[in-house]
Amino acid sequence: MKPLRIALTKGRLEKDTVDLFEKMGLDCSAVREKGRKLILPVGSGEIEAVLAKAADVITYVEHGVCDLGVVGKDTILEHGTGFYEILDLGFGKCKFALAGPKGKDFFSGYATKTIATKYPNVARTYFEGKGMDVRIIKIEGSVELAPLLGLSDAIVDIVETGSTLKANGLEVIDEVTPISARLIANVASLKLRKAEIESLIARMEEAKKISQEK
């Protein structure tokens, strides 16, 4: 039988997932010593890891070329719909936040506010939930620049420690939603390979529980 193919978000989530796999007793030496390879065996060949950028993890899972994927909730909220989100892996924790210049009351006044963000769908959903009509500008780089240059009144971005905000005279105005890494599954794979996937999920949950207890 062909291996279960899992797309991993390159970088920190990849490392954290490999740590979890090793707690499950899976041999991850091929991934640890990957060089430039992007498709690598895990365990005794029952799993195949595909290393990809976050948004591409979703694309590969949605189109069925990967059975499963590990991706941040931020990417799911911004890009994803056509898959099942099946497990909160408990690592990669941070949050989406609304942030702006210190000392300014963002929610006062009636003028339409301008928001800069890398995540327009997340920002739009948040402000719709508050019944606010805002103008959203998509930024690709350091979104903190936008309010400093007068382009926006505030930003919606991922916040981990808040040190970048603080260094640039910004502060969190409101927490939008918490973020962590999630296991997602292709819709067809979850039906066709149900027993294999459920077995893997059970092992992941057990390893996650053990690591949290330490």
C-alpha positions as a Markdown table, in Angstrom:
| # | Residue | x | y | z |
|---|---|---|---|---|
| 1 | Met | 0.0 | 0.0 | 0.0 |
| 2 | Lys | 1.3 | 3.5 | -0.8 |
| 3 | Pro | 2.3 | 5.6 | 2.1 |
| 4 | Leu | 0.1 | 8.3 | 3.7 |
| 5 | Arg | 1.4 | 11.5 | 2.2 |
| 6 | Ile | 1.5 | 14.5 | 4.7 |
| 7 | Ala | 2.4 | 18.0 | 3.6 |
| 8 | Leu | 4.3 | 19.9 | 6.3 |
| 9 | Thr | 4.7 | 23.7 | 6.5 |
| 10 | Lys | 8.4 | 24.4 | 6.1 |
| 11 | Gly | 10.2 | 26.0 | 9.0 |
| 12 | Arg | 9.2 | 25.9 | 12.6 |
| 13 | Leu | 6.0 | 23.9 | 12.1 |
| 14 | Glu | 8.0 | 21.3 | 10.2 |
| 15 | Lys | 10.4 | 21.0 | 13.1 |
| 16 | Asp | 7.7 | 20.8 | 15.7 |
| 17 | Thr | 5.9 | 18.1 | 13.6 |
| 18 | Val | 9.0 | 16.1 | 13.2 |
| 19 | Asp | 9.5 | 16.3 | 17.0 |
| 20 | Leu | 5.9 | 15.0 | 17.4 |
| 21 | Phe | 6.6 | 12.1 | 14.9 |
| 22 | Glu | 9.7 | 11.1 | 16.9 |
| 23 | Lys | 7.7 | 11.0 | 20.1 |
| 24 | Met | 5.4 | 8.6 | 18.3 |
| 25 | Gly | 8.4 | 6.4 | 17.7 |
| 26 | Leu | 8.8 | 7.2 | 13.9 |
| 27 | Asp | 12.2 | 7.4 | 12.3 |
| 28 | Cys | 12.6 | 11.0 | 11.0 |
| 29 | Ser | 16.3 | 10.9 | 10.1 |
| 30 | Ala | 15.5 | 11.4 | 6.3 |
| 31 | Val | 13.7 | 14.6 | 7.1 |
| 32 | Arg | 16.4 | 15.8 | 9.6 |
| 33 | Glu | 19.1 | 15.2 | 7.0 |
| 34 | Lys | 16.9 | 16.3 | 4.0 |
| 35 | Gly | 19.4 | 18.5 | 2.1 |
| 36 | Arg | 17.4 | 19.9 | -0.8 |
| 37 | Lys | 14.9 | 17.0 | -1.0 |
| 38 | Leu | 11.3 | 18.0 | -0.7 |
| 39 | Ile | 9.6 | 14.5 | -0.5 |
| 40 | Leu | 11.0 | 12.3 | 2.3 |
| 41 | Pro | 10.1 | 9.0 | 4.0 |
| 42 | Val | 9.1 | 8.9 | 7.6 |
| 43 | Gly | 9.0 | 5.8 | 9.8 |
| 44 | Ser | 9.4 | 2.6 | 7.9 |
| 45 | Gly | 7.9 | 4.1 | 4.8 |
| 46 | Glu | 4.3 | 4.2 | 6.0 |
| 47 | Ile | 4.4 | 8.0 | 5.8 |
| 48 | Glu | 5.8 | 10.3 | 3.2 |
| 49 | Ala | 6.5 | 14.0 | 4.2 |
| 50 | Val | 6.1 | 16.7 | 1.6 |
| 51 | Leu | 7.8 | 20.0 | 2.6 |
| 52 | Ala | 5.9 | 23.1 | 1.3 |
| 53 | Lys | 5.0 | 26.7 | 2.0 |
| 54 | Ala | 1.9 | 27.2 | 4.2 |
| 55 | Ala | -0.6 | 28.2 | 1.5 |
| 56 | Asp | 0.6 | 25.4 | -0.7 |
| 57 | Val | 0.0 | 22.8 | 2.0 |
| 58 | Ile | -3.7 | 23.6 | 1.8 |
| 59 | Thr | -3.6 | 23.5 | -2.0 |
| 60 | Tyr | -2.0 | 20.0 | -2.1 |
| 61 | Val | -4.5 | 18.7 | 0.5 |
| 62 | Glu | -7.5 | 20.2 | -1.3 |
| 63 | His | -6.4 | 18.7 | -4.6 |
| 64 | Gly | -5.8 | 15.3 | -3.1 |
| 65 | Val | -2.1 | 15.0 | -3.9 |
| 66 | Cys | -1.5 | 14.9 | -0.2 |
| 67 | Asp | -3.8 | 13.0 | 2.2 |
| 68 | Leu | -3.0 | 15.2 | 5.2 |
| 69 | Gly | -1.3 | 18.5 | 6.0 |
| 70 | Val | 0.1 | 20.4 | 9.0 |
| 71 | Val | -0.6 | 24.1 | 8.7 |
| 72 | Gly | -1.2 | 27.1 | 11.0 |
| 73 | Lys | -4.8 | 28.2 | 11.8 |
| 74 | Asp | -3.8 | 31.6 | 10.4 |
| 75 | Thr | -3.4 | 30.0 | 6.9 |
| 76 | Ile | -6.6 | 28.0 | 7.3 |
| 77 | Leu | -8.6 | 31.2 | 8.1 |
| 78 | Glu | -7.1 | 33.1 | 5.2 |
| 79 | His | -7.0 | 30.5 | 2.5 |
| 80 | Gly | -8.8 | 27.3 | 3.3 |
| 81 | Thr | -12.3 | 25.7 | 2.9 |
| 82 | Gly | -12.1 | 22.5 | 0.9 |
| 83 | Phe | -10.8 | 20.0 | 3.5 |
| 84 | Tyr | -11.4 | 18.7 | 7.0 |
| 85 | Glu | -9.6 | 20.3 | 10.0 |
| 86 | Ile | -9.3 | 17.3 | 12.3 |
| 87 | Leu | -6.8 | 18.0 | 15.2 |
| 88 | Asp | -5.3 | 21.0 | 17.1 |
| 89 | Leu | -1.6 | 19.9 | 17.4 |
| 90 | Gly | -1.0 | 22.3 | 20.3 |
| 91 | Phe | 2.2 | 23.9 | 19.0 |
| 92 | Gly | 2.9 | 27.0 | 16.9 |
| 93 | Lys | 0.8 | 29.1 | 19.3 |
| 94 | Cys | 0.3 | 32.8 | 18.7 |
| 95 | Lys | -2.6 | 35.0 | 17.9 |
| 96 | Phe | -4.2 | 37.4 | 15.4 |
| 97 | Ala | -4.5 | 40.9 | 16.9 |
| 98 | Leu | -5.7 | 44.3 | 15.9 |
| 99 | Ala | -2.9 | 46.8 | 16.7 |
| 100 | Gly | -2.3 | 50.5 | 16.3 |
| 101 | Pro | -0.4 | 53.5 | 17.6 |
| 102 | Lys | -0.2 | 53.8 | 21.4 |
| 103 | Gly | -2.6 | 56.1 | 23.1 |
| 104 | Lys | -5.1 | 56.4 | 20.2 |
| 105 | Asp | -8.7 | 55.3 | 20.7 |
| 106 | Phe | -9.3 | 53.2 | 17.5 |
| 107 | Phe | -13.0 | 52.6 | 18.1 |
| 108 | Ser | -14.0 | 56.3 | 18.6 |
| 109 | Gly | -15.4 | 58.5 | 15.9 |
| 110 | Tyr | -17.4 | 57.7 | 12.8 |
| 111 | Ala | -14.9 | 58.0 | 10.0 |
| 112 | Thr | -14.1 | 54.8 | 8.0 |
| 113 | Lys | -10.9 | 53.3 | 9.3 |
| 114 | Thr | -8.2 | 52.0 | 7.1 |
| 115 | Ile | -6.6 | 48.6 | 8.0 |
| 116 | Ala | -3.3 | 47.3 | 6.7 |
| 117 | Thr | -2.8 | 43.5 | 6.8 |
| 118 | Lys | -1.3 | 40.4 | 5.1 |
| 119 | Tyr | -4.6 | 38.7 | 5.9 |
| 120 | Pro | -7.5 | 40.6 | 4.3 |
| 121 | Asn | -10.0 | 37.7 | 4.7 |
| 122 | Val | -9.3 | 37.4 | 8.4 |
| 123 | Ala | -9.5 | 41.2 | 8.9 |
| 124 | Arg | -12.7 | 41.4 | 6.9 |
| 125 | Thr | -14.4 | 38.7 | 8.9 |
| 126 | Tyr | -13.3 | 40.3 | 12.2 |
| 127 | Phe | -14.7 | 43.7 | 11.3 |
| 128 | Glu | -17.9 | 42.3 | 9.9 |
| 129 | Gly | -18.4 | 40.6 | 13.2 |
| 130 | Lys | -18.1 | 44.0 | 14.9 |
| 131 | Gly | -20.5 | 45.6 | 12.3 |
| 132 | Met | -17.7 | 48.0 | 11.2 |
| 133 | Asp | -17.1 | 49.2 | 7.7 |
| 134 | Val | -13.4 | 49.4 | 7.1 |
| 135 | Arg | -11.0 | 49.9 | 4.1 |
| 136 | Ile | -8.5 | 47.1 | 3.9 |
| 137 | Ile | -5.1 | 47.4 | 2.2 |
| 138 | Lys | -3.1 | 44.3 | 1.6 |
| 139 | Ile | 0.6 | 44.5 | 2.6 |
| 140 | Glu | 3.2 | 41.8 | 1.8 |
| 141 | Gly | 6.1 | 42.9 | 4.0 |
| 142 | Ser | 6.4 | 44.5 | 7.4 |
| 143 | Val | 2.8 | 45.5 | 8.0 |
| 144 | Glu | 3.9 | 47.6 | 11.1 |
| 145 | Leu | 5.2 | 50.3 | 8.6 |
| 146 | Ala | 1.7 | 51.2 | 7.4 |
| 147 | Pro | 0.5 | 53.1 | 10.5 |
| 148 | Leu | 3.9 | 54.7 | 10.9 |
| 149 | Leu | 3.8 | 56.1 | 7.4 |
| 150 | Gly | 0.2 | 57.2 | 7.7 |
| 151 | Leu | -1.2 | 54.6 | 5.3 |
| 152 | Ser | -3.5 | 53.0 | 7.8 |
| 153 | Asp | -5.1 | 53.6 | 11.2 |
| 154 | Ala | -4.3 | 50.1 | 12.4 |
| 155 | Ile | -3.1 | 46.7 | 11.4 |
| 156 | Val | -4.3 | 43.1 | 11.8 |
| 157 | Asp | -1.4 | 40.8 | 12.1 |
| 158 | Ile | 0.0 | 37.7 | 13.9 |
| 159 | Val | 1.4 | 38.6 | 17.3 |
| 160 | Glu | 3.7 | 36.3 | 19.2 |
| 161 | Thr | 5.6 | 38.3 | 21.9 |
| 162 | Gly | 4.5 | 41.8 | 20.9 |
| 163 | Ser | 8.1 | 43.0 | 20.8 |
| 164 | Thr | 8.0 | 44.2 | 17.2 |
| 165 | Leu | 4.9 | 46.2 | 17.9 |
| 166 | Lys | 6.4 | 47.8 | 21.0 |
| 167 | Ala | 9.7 | 48.7 | 19.1 |
| 168 | Asn | 7.6 | 50.6 | 16.6 |
| 169 | Gly | 5.3 | 52.4 | 19.0 |
| 170 | Leu | 2.3 | 50.2 | 18.4 |
| 171 | Glu | 0.2 | 48.2 | 20.9 |
| 172 | Val | -2.5 | 45.5 | 20.8 |
| 173 | Ile | -6.0 | 47.0 | 20.6 |
| 174 | Asp | -7.9 | 43.8 | 20.5 |
| 175 | Glu | -7.2 | 40.1 | 20.2 |
| 176 | Val | -8.9 | 38.7 | 17.1 |
| 177 | Thr | -8.4 | 34.9 | 17.5 |
| 178 | Pro | -5.8 | 32.4 | 18.9 |
| 179 | Ile | -3.7 | 30.4 | 16.4 |
| 180 | Ser | -1.9 | 27.1 | 16.5 |
| 181 | Ala | -0.9 | 24.3 | 14.2 |
| 182 | Arg | -3.7 | 22.0 | 12.9 |
| 183 | Leu | -3.8 | 18.7 | 11.1 |
| 184 | Ile | -6.0 | 18.8 | 8.0 |
| 185 | Ala | -7.2 | 16.0 | 5.8 |
| 186 | Asn | -8.3 | 15.6 | 2.2 |
| 187 | Val | -12.1 | 14.9 | 2.0 |
| 188 | Ala | -11.7 | 11.8 | -0.2 |
| 189 | Ser | -8.7 | 10.5 | 1.7 |
| 190 | Leu | -10.6 | 10.6 | 5.0 |
| 191 | Lys | -13.2 | 8.2 | 3.5 |
| 192 | Leu | -10.8 | 6.0 | 1.4 |
| 193 | Arg | -8.1 | 5.7 | 4.0 |
| 194 | Lys | -10.2 | 6.1 | 7.2 |
| 195 | Ala | -8.6 | 3.4 | 9.3 |
| 196 | Glu | -5.0 | 4.5 | 8.5 |
| 197 | Ile | -5.7 | 8.1 | 9.2 |
| 198 | Glu | -7.7 | 7.4 | 12.4 |
| 199 | Ser | -4.8 | 5.3 | 13.7 |
| 200 | Leu | -2.3 | 8.0 | 12.9 |
| 201 | Ile | -4.5 | 10.6 | 14.7 |
| 202 | Ala | -4.8 | 8.4 | 17.8 |
| 203 | Arg | -1.0 | 8.1 | 17.9 |
| 204 | Met | -0.5 | 11.8 | 17.4 |
| 205 | Glu | -3.0 | 12.6 | 20.2 |
| 206 | Glu | -1.2 | 10.2 | 22.6 |
| 207 | Ala | 2.2 | 11.7 | 21.8 |
| 208 | Lys | 0.8 | 15.2 | 22.2 |
| 209 | Lys | -0.7 | 14.3 | 25.6 |
| 210 | Ile | 2.6 | 12.8 | 26.8 |
| 211 | Ser | 4.6 | 15.9 | 25.7 |
| 212 | Gln | 2.1 | 18.2 | 27.5 |
| 213 | Glu | 2.3 | 16.2 | 30.7 |
| 214 | Lys | 6.1 | 16.6 | 30.9 |
